[in-house]
Amino acid sequence: MASNPEPIAPADALNTIKSSSVTSHRKNNFAVLFAIAAATLVLHLLTAARYGFNRDELAILEDARHLAWGYVAYPPLTPLFGRLALTLFGTSLVGFRFFSALVQAITVVLTGSMAKDMGGGRPAQVVAACASIPFSLGAGALMQYMTFDYFAWVLTAFFLVRLLKTSNPRYFLLVGASIGLGVLAKYTMLFFAAGILAGLLLSDARKYFQTIWPWLGLLISLLVVAPNFLWQVRHHFITYDFLRFIHQRDVAEGLTSTFLPDQLEMTLLSFPLWIAGLLFCLRTRQTRCLRALGWTFLVTLLLFVIANGRGYYLAPAYPMLYAAGAIWGERWLSTLNSPRAQAVRVAVTAALALSILGAMAVALPLAPINSLWFRLADKVNLTLRDELGWQDLVSTLAQLRDSLPPESRVHLGILAENYGEVGAINLYGPSHGLPRAISGAQNKITTIAVSSSIRHIRARRICDTDISGVPPSRSALLHDRNNTVG
């Protein structure tokens, strides 16, 4: 195999000799990107504690206390960061969400840096970075696996751009490592990996497969995901069964039917930018080396359409197109006269600002609870409602416990129906003297089949107890632990 194929990128892309003024200018550009990203991090930290733990966060919090190479519902990377947050910050809500906010701030820098690597100046870098902020605000607001999945996709795209622009096949090692990292965050990374493979094969970048580097990158990916794969083997690929059930539920409830319209909703007023970026990668002769990016996006999009994916699954693929679109816009503006160029700049600035402000309004816990603002935000962002009421649930359970005869409290147990209830009871229950919750949620896939029986038992056992103050989604069953066997 050849060690270095003929370069696809222009010769000047390989020039590593830079003047001091150019180096200083690039450092200044990075400082601007860093400042923008730091602002998003500060915004997350200032607003993180306004509501409470989200239901999914409570599950991750519980799993973080029991680290493993795999879990029923997701791969191990997110609980690992949860454990790190617990070690450093305890059960502080701000601390628990710190790493989510941090990696999303890094994605903002990576997006702007992709624009720089494609040849863009400071305006293009800033536009690309700002276009990525709205979704990053939502992804970084919670400790969730989507957060680290998004980061891994953007990191992979960043290394892919470096590979294509420098014609240095050694970047396949970093592409492989970041793909492996993404699989440990969320299995949808496999769709992006398939898209990258197709994008390389459908473009001039296929010549890289004549070298050893893509295969070494594949080997690194396999080594990174091997522990999780072995965990799945030992547990009979239980996650596949779980995800298949979830997917069937999503399809039945119509959550996948709006996949294509969702793409415009996710990108808000930045949608012309990614469309321009896609066309720029596919149709511009000067960016022939970036053609693989366009094919990567299209193939990944097609795979999700075929698989009936949820709309947000494709969100991490847009930052690389934002960067390409910003390059196209920068070049196009240079062909306009000054008044027209200034009008376009004002329009772009306004669109980006409106997108960011709109994302802040619905993605961050800013709205006063039960206000009109909150009700409108809750219709768009259904995770907000799942950040409320958990401490009230645990307090109500403590009151129910106290109302029982002393002899009944000796063998008291709590049966929780979902993972949010388990996490909340185990987090807040010790301060009330409550035992740990008992639940089959996400432990055995067979618990799905018996959920209706659990609901029937719950209704029968609490019929004589007034728990009207507990929201329906927050209710739980107090029962005699001796009666749970069988």
N, C-alpha and C positions, 0 to 999 in steps of 0.2 A: 504493500500500500504506500502511496505517496504521503509524505509527512506534511507537505504544505501545497495545496492546490493553487492554481492561478487566482489572484484576488478578484473578487466581484466588485468591491468598492472602488471608487476612483482612487488614483494614485495619491492624491493629496490627503486622503483619509488615513493613509499609513504613515504620513509624515509626523515624526515624533519630536522634531526640533521646533521649539516655540520661543518667541522673544519674551523678554521679561514683561513687556507691556501687555501682551496677549495673556500671559499667565496671570498677571495681576487682575486683568479684566474678568477672566474666568473665575478667579477667586471671589471677586465682588459679586458676580452672578450667583455663585453658590451661597454667598452670605444672604442674598435676597431670598433665595429658595428656603434657606434655613429659617429665616425670620418668618416667612409665611407658614411654614410647617410648625414652628414653635408657637405661633398664635393659635393654631388649631389645637395643639396639646394643652395650652393654658385654658382655652375655652372649655375643653372636656373636663379638666380638673376643677374648674370653677362651678360647673353645673352637675357634676357626677352624683352628688349626694342630695339632690333636691327631692327625689322620690325615694325609691328603695331598690332592693335587689329584684332583678327580673326573674321570672320563673325558670328560664333556661340557665341563668347564672346560679340559681340555687342548686340545680342539678350538677353543674360544673364544680361548684364549691364543695359539694358532697363527694364527688369523684376525685377532687384534688386531694382529699384526705386519704384516698386509697389508690395510689398511683399504680397503673398497670400499663402493659403494652397495647391494650385495646379495651374498648367498651362497647356495649351493645349498640349505642346510638351514634357514636362518632369515634374517630381515631384519637390517639393519646396526646397530641400536641397541646390542645387547649387546656385540659386538666393539668398538664405539666406547668404551663404558665400560671394557672390558678394556684398551684402549690407554691410556686416561687413568690407569687403575690402574698399568699398567706404567711409564708416564712418571713417576708420583709415587712409587711404592713398589718398582719393579723386579719381580722374580719372587717377592716375599714372598707366601706363601699368605694371611696375614692381610690384607695390603694389597690383594691381588687380589680378596678377598671384601668389602672395605670398602664399596664403593658398593651392593652387594646388601643388606648389613645396614642401610645408611643409608636407602635408599628404603623398605625394609620398616618401619623405625622411623617414617618419615614417614606410611606408610599407617595406622599405629596412631593417630597424631594426627588424620589426616583422618577416620577413622571416628568418633572421639569428637567431632570438630568437626561432623560431619553430625548427630549427636544434638543438639548445641547449636543448630544452625540450625533443626532441627525443633521446637525449643522445650523441650528437655530441660535439666534442672538438672545439677549435678555428679554425682549418683549415676548418672543415665542415661548421661552421657558416659563415665564410668569403666567402667560395665558394657559399653557398646558397644566401647570401646577394648580391654578385656580379652578380649572374645569374639573379636576379630580376631587376637589374639596367636598362638594355636596354629598356624594355617596360615602366618602371617607368619614364625614361627620356621623352619619348613621351607623356605619360599620364599627367605628371606634367608641361609640357611646356605651356599649355593653361588652362584657367579657363573654365572647361567643365564638364558635368555631368559624363562622363566616369571616370574622375579623382577620384571622390568621390565614385563612384560605385566600382572601383578597390580597393580603400582603405577599403571599408566596407567588401568586400569579403575576403581580406587578414586578416582583424581583426577578422572576423567570424571564419576563418580557424585557426587562432592563439588560440582562445578560445576553439575551438573544439579539437585541439591537447592537450591543457591543460586538458580538460575533459577526453580524452582517456588515457593519460599517468598517471594522478593522480587518476583516478577512483572517482573523486569528482563530483557528479551529480549537485552540486550547480553551476557549470560553465554553465549549461543550461540557467541560467538567463542572463549571459553575451552573450551567443550565440544568445538568443532570441532578446536581445537589439540591437546587431550589425546587425542582419537580418532586424529588423525594420528600422534601420538607412539606410541600403542598399536600401530598398524599397523606401525610401524617396529620394534616389539619382537616382536610375534607376530601372525600373520594372523588368529587367532581373535578379535581385536578387531572384525573385520567383523561377527561374529555379535552382539556387544553393540551395535554401531552400528545394526544392523537392529532389534534389540530396542528401542532408544531411540526410533527413528523410529516403530515400531508403538505404543509406549507413549504417545508424544505424540499420535498420531492417534486413539487409542482413549480419550483423556481430554479434559477441557476445555482442555488445553494446546494442542490443535490450532489454536486461534485465533492462536497465535504465528506460524503460517505465513502470516498476512496481513501480516506485517512483513518487512523485508529481512534481519533478523538471522540467522534460520536458514540462509538462502542464503549469507550471508557466512561463517557458520561452516562450511558445506559447502565453500566455496571455500578456506578456510584448511586444512581437512583435505586437500583435493586437492593443494594446494601443498606441504604437508609431505611427502606420500607420493610426489610426482611423481618425485624422483630415483630412488627404488627402483623405481617402475613403469617408468621408462625403462630401468633396468638389466635388468629382467625382459624387456622388449621386445627389447633387444639380445641377450639370451641365450635367446630363444625360450621364455620362461616355464618355464625348467628347474625352478624350485622347485615349480611345479604338478605336474610329472611326479614329482618326488621325494616330495612330500607325498602324492600319490595312491598311490604304492607303499607308503609307510609306513602309510597308512590301511588299505589292503588287508591288510597284514601284521597290523595291530592287530585288525581284524575277524576274520581267520582264526585268530588266537591267542586269541580270546575276550576281549580286553582292553577291548572296548566293551560287552560284554553286561551288565556290572554298573553301568551309568551311574547309574541311580536309587538303588540301595543305596549307591553310593559317596558320594552327597550327604550321607547321614547319617554316614558314616564320616569325611568331611572336616570336618564341623561339630561332631563329638563331642558333648559334653553341652550345647553351645550350640544344638542344633537346635530346641528349643522357642522360643528367642528369635527366630530368623529366621522361623519359621512364624507366630509372633505378629506380627512386623513385616510380613509379607506380608498377613495379614488386616487389620492396622491400616491399611495403605495403601489396600486395596481396598474396605473395608467401613465405615470410620468417616467420618461426615459431617464431623466437625471437621477432618479431614485430606484433604478433597477435592482440595486442591492437590497431594497426594502420590500420587494415584491412578496417575499416569504411571509411578511407580517400580514399582508392583506389576505393571502390564502389561509393563513392560520386562523384569522378571525372568521372567515366565511365557513371554513370546514367545522370549526367549533360551534358556530351558530347552527349549521345544518344538523350536526349530531344532537344538539339539544332539542331541536325541533322534532327530529325523528324519535327521540327518547321521551318526548312530552315533559321536558324539564320546566321547572319554575322560572319565572321571568328574571329573578335576581341572580340566577346561577351564572349568567353571562356577564354580569357587571364588572368583574375584574379584568375583562378583556379590553375595556374601553380606554384606560389610560395610555396605552401605546398608540391608539388612534388619535387621542387628544394631542399627543406630541407631534404626530405626523401632520395633523390638521393645522396645528399652530405654525409649523414650518411652511405649509402651503399658504396660509394666511399672511405670513410675514413676507413671502415672495410676491404675493399678489398685491399687497399694499404698496410695495416698491414700484409698481407699474402705474399707480394712480397719482393724479395731481394732489397737491397738498390739501385743499379743502375736502375733497372726497375721502382721502385717506383719514383725515381727522374725524370726519363724520362716522366712518366705519369703526375707528378706535373707540369713539364714545359709545356707539351701539354695542360693541363687544363688551366693553367695561360694564355697561348697564345690565346686559344679559347675564354676565358672570356674577355680578353683585346680587341680582334678583334670585338667581339659582342658589347662591350660598345662603342668603337670608331666608329663602323658602325652606331650604333643608334644615336650617337651624330651628325654624319655627315648629317643624313636625318631628325631627329626629332627636332633638335634645329635650330633656325634661325641664322646659322653661315655663310652660303654661301653668297658671294657677289651677289647681285641681277643681274640676266641676265648672270651670269657666267656659264661655263660648269658645274661646281659643282652644282649650283642652278638648272639648267635644269634637271640634273640627280636626285637630291633630290626631285624635284617637281614631277617626275614620280612615285616615291615611296610614298611620303607624300603629298597628295593633299591638305592638310590644309595650306601649305605654301603660295600658290597663294592667298588664302583668307585673308591674312594678309597685302595685299598691295593695294594701290590705293584709300583708303576711303577718305582721306583728299583731294586728287585731285578731287574726285567726288563732294564733298561739295563745293570746290572752283569753279568748273565749274558751279554748280547750282547757286551760287552767281553771277557769270558773266552773266548767262542767265537771272536771275532776273533783274540785272542792265540794260540789253538790252531792257527790256519791257517798254512801255510807262508808265508814272507815274500813270495814271488812272487805269492801269491794275494791279499795284502792291498793290492796296488797299485791294483787295480780293484775294491775292495770296495764293495758297496752293501748297503742294507737295504731289503727290501720289507715294508711294514707292511700288515696287512689292514684295520685300522679306524682311525678318527680319533684314538682314545685312544692307540694305539700310536705314531702319527705325532707327536702332541703330546709324549708322554713321551720319545721318542728325541731329538726336536729340543730338548727342554728340558734333559735330563740328559746327553745324549750328548756334547756338546762337552767336558765335563770328563773324559771317558774317551777323547777323540780319535776318536769315532765320526763318520761322515759323516751328513748329513741323510737322513731316511728318504724312500723313494720309495713313493708310494701313489696309487691312483686314487680313494680314499675322498672322496666329496662334491665331486669335481671334474667328473666326467661321469656322467650317470645310467646310462650303459652299463656302468659298473663293477659295478652290481648283477647284471647278467646273467652276468658272468664271475667272480663271487665263488667259485663252485664250482670253476672251473679254478684259481684262485689257491690254494684250499685243497689241491687235488690236487698242484700244484707244490710247495707248502710241505711236504706229507707226503713227497714223493719226495726233496726236496733235504736234509731234515734227518734222514732215517732213519738215517744213520750217525753222528749226533751226539747225545750225551746232553744233553738239556735238561729232564730230569725235574724239576728244581727250579723251572721256570717254570710258573705256573698256565696251564691251557689258554687262557683268555681273554687272556693276556698274552704269548703266544708270537709270534715274528716270524721272518722268513726272512733269513738272510745269504746273499748270492749275488753272483756276478760281474756287475758293472754292464753289461759288454759283452753279456751274455746276455739283458738285459731288453728289448732292442729287438724289437718285434713280439710 
